[in-house]
Amino acid sequence: MEKISYKLDVFEGPMDLLLHLISKHKLNINDIPILELVEQYTDYVRRMQEADMDVASEFLEMAARLVYIKTVSLLPVYEEAEQLKKELTGELIEYRDCKIMAGKLAATANGFDYFCREPEELEQDHTYTRLHEGEELFRAYIAAVGKGRRKLPPPLDSFKAIVTKKIVSVSSKISLIFTKLKNKARVRYLSFYDDAQTRSDLVATFLAILELVKSKKIRIDGDDNEMTVTMIKGEEN
């Protein structure tokens, strides 16, 4: 008796085979009857092995996956089976869509093996727009300086803008007061503070006036904003 022979189709992978079986038996890809599909798939893989075809490991891996889904679906609680079935359905739909798109591209290729477009210049915005918490910046600083420098004190230049202040001497303000009083017989008290730029200027000016009043070199007359300063006679020189 002559042995019956048949030719098996060659598929690119297990997904390709599954799509073929779904299409051949008119199954719903969104609601796969997993019990029926697993029997058809394993039967085809068995036929591939009997025909001495080189069965790739991915076909056997998919067969094991289908058998596992079938097994857990027979259990009283089959939530896991539904989740695994949902994942398989999503992969099949994604593979089907990619295969359809690949076919459309191949139909429009006109013999070319690749597609390209003219190069175009892209506009790049290098502005840093992220926001960071202080703790995050501190950790980044610690990581950047390295372990060897974490405990070293910062350089003195780092503190100049914080602690360095202009020193204003009381003697310089005394000279300024005498200069103003030599030009005028009487000077408004608050005018001595007009040129003050810092708190040190104000304090030094006030101490200079106190010192001159104490040493009886000047005299202050009037009240509030009307106070005036006069040099005591005999101190002009």
C-alpha positions in Angstrom: 0.0 0.0 0.0 1.4 3.3 -1.0 2.1 5.7 1.9 0.1 8.9 1.8 2.3 12.0 1.9 1.4 15.6 2.5 3.1 18.9 2.4 3.0 21.1 5.5 3.0 24.9 5.1 6.0 26.8 6.5 5.3 29.5 9.0 7.5 32.3 10.2 6.7 31.6 13.8 4.1 30.4 16.3 2.0 33.5 16.0 1.9 33.0 12.2 0.7 29.5 12.8 -1.9 30.5 15.3 -3.3 33.2 12.9 -3.4 30.5 10.1 -5.4 28.1 12.3 -7.8 30.9 13.5 -8.4 32.0 9.9 -8.7 28.4 8.6 -11.3 27.4 11.1 -13.0 30.7 11.2 -12.5 31.3 14.9 -13.1 34.7 16.6 -9.7 36.2 17.4 -11.2 38.3 20.2 -12.8 35.2 21.8 -10.5 32.3 21.1 -11.8 28.8 22.0 -8.6 27.8 23.7 -9.5 24.1 24.0 -10.1 23.8 20.3 -7.1 25.9 19.3 -4.6 24.0 21.5 -5.6 20.7 20.0 -5.1 22.0 16.4 -1.8 23.7 17.3 -0.3 20.7 19.0 -1.5 18.4 16.2 0.3 20.5 13.6 3.5 20.6 15.7 3.3 16.8 16.0 2.9 16.5 12.2 6.0 18.8 11.8 8.0 16.5 14.0 6.8 13.4 12.1 7.8 14.9 8.8 11.3 15.4 10.2 11.0 19.1 9.9 13.2 21.3 12.0 10.8 22.5 14.7 12.1 25.7 16.3 12.0 26.0 20.0 9.6 28.9 19.9 6.9 26.6 18.4 7.4 24.1 21.3 7.4 27.0 23.8 4.0 28.2 22.4 2.7 24.7 22.6 3.6 24.5 26.3 2.0 27.9 26.8 -1.3 26.8 25.2 -1.4 23.6 27.2 -0.8 25.5 30.4 -3.7 27.9 29.6 -5.9 24.9 28.9 -5.0 23.3 32.2 -5.7 26.3 34.4 -8.9 27.0 32.5 -10.2 23.6 33.7 -9.8 24.6 37.3 -12.8 25.8 39.4 -11.2 29.2 39.8 -9.9 30.2 36.4 -9.1 33.9 36.7 -5.5 33.2 35.8 -6.6 31.5 32.6 -8.7 34.5 31.6 -5.7 36.8 32.1 -3.4 34.5 30.1 -5.9 34.2 27.4 -6.3 38.0 27.3 -2.6 38.5 26.9 -2.4 35.9 24.1 -5.3 37.6 22.3 -3.6 41.0 22.5 -0.3 39.6 21.1 -2.2 37.9 18.2 -4.1 41.1 17.3 -0.8 43.1 17.4 0.9 40.5 15.2 -2.0 40.4 12.8 -2.0 44.2 12.4 1.8 44.3 11.8 1.5 41.6 9.2 -1.3 43.5 7.4 0.8 46.7 7.4 3.9 44.8 6.2 1.8 43.4 3.3 0.6 46.9 2.3 4.1 48.2 2.4 5.4 45.3 0.3 2.7 46.0 -2.3 3.7 49.6 -2.7 7.5 49.0 -2.6 7.8 48.5 -6.4 10.9 46.4 -6.0 12.7 48.5 -3.4 13.8 46.9 -0.2 13.8 50.1 1.9 12.0 53.4 2.3 13.6 56.7 3.0 12.8 60.4 3.1 14.7 63.6 2.6 16.7 64.7 5.7 15.2 67.6 7.5 16.6 69.8 10.2 15.1 69.4 13.7 14.7 72.3 16.0 16.1 71.6 19.5 15.2 73.4 22.6 17.9 72.9 25.2 16.1 74.9 28.0 16.0 72.9 31.2 12.4 72.8 32.3 12.4 70.2 35.1 11.7 71.2 38.7 13.5 69.6 41.6 13.1 69.5 45.4 15.9 70.7 47.5 16.6 67.2 48.9 16.9 65.9 45.4 19.5 68.6 44.5 21.4 67.9 47.6 21.7 64.2 46.8 22.8 65.0 43.3 25.5 67.3 44.7 26.7 64.6 47.0 26.9 62.1 44.2 28.7 64.6 41.9 31.5 65.6 44.2 32.3 62.1 45.1 33.0 60.4 48.5 36.4 61.8 48.9 35.3 65.5 49.0 32.0 65.2 50.9 33.5 66.1 54.2 35.9 68.8 53.0 34.9 72.4 54.0 33.9 74.6 51.1 36.5 77.2 50.0 36.5 80.6 51.7 35.4 82.3 48.4 32.0 80.7 48.8 31.3 82.8 51.9 32.4 86.2 50.5 29.0 87.2 49.3 27.4 86.2 52.6 29.7 87.5 55.4 31.9 90.1 53.7 30.8 93.6 54.7 32.3 97.0 54.0 33.9 98.4 57.2 33.0 102.1 57.9 35.1 103.8 60.5 33.8 106.4 63.0 36.8 108.6 62.3 36.0 108.9 58.6 32.5 110.1 59.5 33.9 112.6 62.0 36.0 114.1 59.2 32.9 114.2 56.9 30.9 116.0 59.6 33.6 118.7 60.1 33.8 119.2 56.3 30.1 119.9 56.1 30.2 122.2 59.1 33.1 124.3 57.7 31.1 125.1 54.6 27.9 126.1 56.5 27.4 127.6 59.9 24.4 125.3 60.6 23.6 122.0 59.1 20.3 120.0 59.3 20.9 117.0 61.5 19.3 114.4 59.1 21.4 115.6 56.2 24.4 113.7 57.6 22.5 110.5 56.8 21.6 111.3 53.2 24.6 109.6 51.7 24.5 106.5 53.8 24.3 103.4 51.7 24.5 100.6 54.3 23.6 100.1 57.9 27.3 100.4 58.8 27.2 104.0 57.3 24.2 104.9 59.5 25.7 103.4 62.7 29.2 105.0 62.1 27.6 108.4 61.4 25.5 108.2 64.6 28.5 107.2 66.7 30.5 110.0 65.2 27.9 112.6 66.1 27.7 111.2 69.6 31.4 111.4 70.0 31.6 115.0 68.8 28.7 116.0 71.1 30.4 114.3 74.0 33.7 116.1 73.4 31.8 119.4 73.1 32.9 120.0 69.5 29.4 120.3 68.1 26.0 121.3 69.4 22.5 119.9 68.5 19.5 122.2 68.7 15.8 121.8 67.9 13.5 118.8 68.0 12.6 115.9 65.7 13.1 116.7 62.0 14.0 120.3 62.8 17.2 119.5 64.6 20.3 121.3 63.5 24.0 120.8 64.1 26.3 123.7 64.8 30.1 123.7 65.4 31.0 125.1 68.8 33.1 128.3 68.6 36.8 127.7 68.8 36.6 124.3 66.9 36.7 125.7 63.4 40.5 125.0 63.3 
